[in-house]
Amino acid sequence: MDDLQSLQAAISTNLGDPSEWDAPVEFPDSLALCALNSVYSLRSHSTAGQRVLARYRACRSSADTDTGPDLIAAMDGVGGPEAFARDVLQNDSKLPGTNRLRTIGIHEALTRLAAPEIGVTTTAQLRAAADDKRAEKAWRSVSGLGPLSWSFFLMNAGINHQSKPDVMVQRYISRAIDSRRTLTADEARQLIESAAADLQVTPRALDRAIWMHESPTSN
């Protein structure tokens, strides 16, 4: 049995009927919520991200339609990203591998995406720029934001062909294929895409189902 067949067998045993899977989380009209959820999900417990979104919604009645510049302005309006993390989100966690607040990374990334040469300020514009390397570079050029955060940013906006094989998803796949080595994100992504095609579901939906199986709480 090859790796794909092993993964397919595990999915059939563990995840049940795809028609019964929970719908992926998305914020189709709010680039602000997409950015917050993507960045606060990096190596973080799901409940922490949920609290961040709830606190943002509590201070912004327009949260579900907020653009990137809206979130930037909200941060600037209370004194900047540091004050926003402390006083509004009440979360001063750092970007993985850095000593930088997550809000600082979000502020920088959304500012770079909004630059005239890229012009991404809304989820509709992000979906249109999903394969634009300039947009991806603008996001990933921020210290602490890597390829998985970009993929999840797109997924939150409703891009279905993306997956975010983070540590939990990679762990599941490694166990399924009885691998004694750690899979790379690219290897995991390729297996997810192939298995999703066989199941006639989107990579995003399969990624979410695996993540939910591995996580003690929902995202």
N, C-alpha and C positions, 0 to 999 in steps of 0.2 A: 504494500500500500504506500503510495507516494504522499508527499506532504499535503497536497490539496485534498486527496481522498481522506486522509486522516482528519483534516480540519472539517471537512464536510460531515464526517461521521460524528465528530464531537458536537457540531452545531445541531445536528438532528437529535442527538441525545439530550443536550443541555438546554437548548434555547426554545424548543417547541415550535409550534406553527407560526411562521412569519406574519400571518394575518392577525395574530394576537399580540404582536410586539407593541410596546409603547411607542407612540409617535416621537420622533426626534425633537429636541428642544430647538426652537428657532424664534427669531425676532425679525420678521420680514420687513417691518417698517421703521426699525430703530437701529441705526448704526451705533448709537451710544450704547445700547444694551448688548449688541453683538460684541463690541470692544470690551466692555466690562466682563461679560461672561467668559469670553475667550481668555482674557488675561488672568482673571481670578480663578480660572479652572486649572491653571498650570501647576502641577504638583501640589494640589490643594484639595482638601476635603470638600465634597459637594455642598455641604451645608454652609460653608463659609461663603461660597459663591452665591448661594440663594439669599443669604443675609445681605450681601452687598447689593444685589439687585433690588431687594425689598427696601433698603434704605435710600437707594437712588430714586425709586418710584415714590417714596414718601416725600421727598423734597422736590420732585418734578412731576407735576400732574400730566405733563406732556411726554413722559418718559418713553411710552410705547411708540412715539413718532419722532423722537429726538434725533437730530443729525449728529455727525461728528463735531461740527462747530458748536452745536448746542452744548455738548458735553464739555468741550474746551472752555466755553464761556461760563459754564456752571462752576468749573474748577477755578477759573480766574476770578470769578465773582466773590469767592470766599477767601481769596488770598493765595491761590495757586494749588498745584497738585498735592503738596504736603499737607496743607490745611484741609483740603478736601478729603484726603485719606483719613486724617485724624478726626475731623469734626462732623463730616457727613457720612462717610462710609464706615467709620469706626473700625478700620482695618489697616494696619500699617505693615502688612506682610510685604516681603521683597520679591522682586522678579527672580526666578530660579538662577542660581549661579552668580548673583550680583548682590550688591548692598543698596540697590535702588528700589524705591517704592514702586509698586505696580502702577499707581496713578501717574507717576512721572513718565513711565514707558508708554502708557496710553495717550497722554497729552502729546508726547513727541510723535508717536505713530500717526495719530489722527491729524496733527498739524502737517506732517509730511504728505499724507494722502490728499489733504485739501489743497496742496500747492497747485498753481494754475496748470503746470505741465502734466499733472495727473488728474486732478479734479474729481476726486472721490470724496463726497461728503454725505451721501445717502446710501441706503441698502440697494436701491435700484442701480445706482452708479457702481457700487461694489460688484453686484452680480454681473454687470456688463464688463467689468474689468477683471473678472476672475482669472483669466488666462493672460493678463497683461503683466509682463515681467517687471515693468516699471512700478506698478502698484505693489506687487509682491516685495520688490526690493525696498520700497519706501517703508513698508511695515517691518520687514526683517532686518533692516539696517539699524533698528533700535536695539541697543544692548539689552539682552534678556528675552527678546522675542525671536523665536526660531520658526522652523517650518511647521511644527505641529500647531503653534499658536495661529499661524496664518491659515492653515487648513481649517481649524475650528472656527476662526473668524468667518470664513466663507460658509461653512456649514450652518452657522447661526443665522446667516443671511438667507439661507435656503438653497445653497448649492449642493445638489444631491450626489454628484459624482466624487465628492471629496470624502476622505476618511481621516481619522485622527488616532492612529495606533499608538496610544501613549503606553506607559509602563504596564498598566493593568491589561490592556488589550494584547500587548506583546507577550505578557506572561501567559495569558490564556492560550494564545496560538502556540507558544513554545511547548506548553503542557500537552496540547492536543496532538502535536506532531511528534511528541516524545523527543524534543530536541534538548540536548545538554548544553547548548550554547545560547547566548542571548541573541535573539533576532534583531536586525536593524529595523528602523521604522519603514524603510523602503521595501524590505523583504516582507514585512507584515502587511504593508499596504497592498502589495501585489497579490498576496494570498487572499486578502479580504475582497479585492476586486474580482478575482476569479471565482471565489465561493459565492459572492453576491450575484454574479452573472448566472451561475448555475441555479440559484434559488429564485431568480427573477425578482430580486429586490435591489435597492440602491446600495452602494458601498456605505453610504452614510447611515442607512437603516441597520445594516449588519454591524457596523462599528458600534452604534448605540446599543444594540441588543447584547453584544459581547460585554460592553462596558457595564451595562446594568447587571449582568450576571455576575460580574466580578466585584461590583461595588456593594458595600453593605447598605447604602442609601441611594436613592435616585438623585439625578442631577437636576 
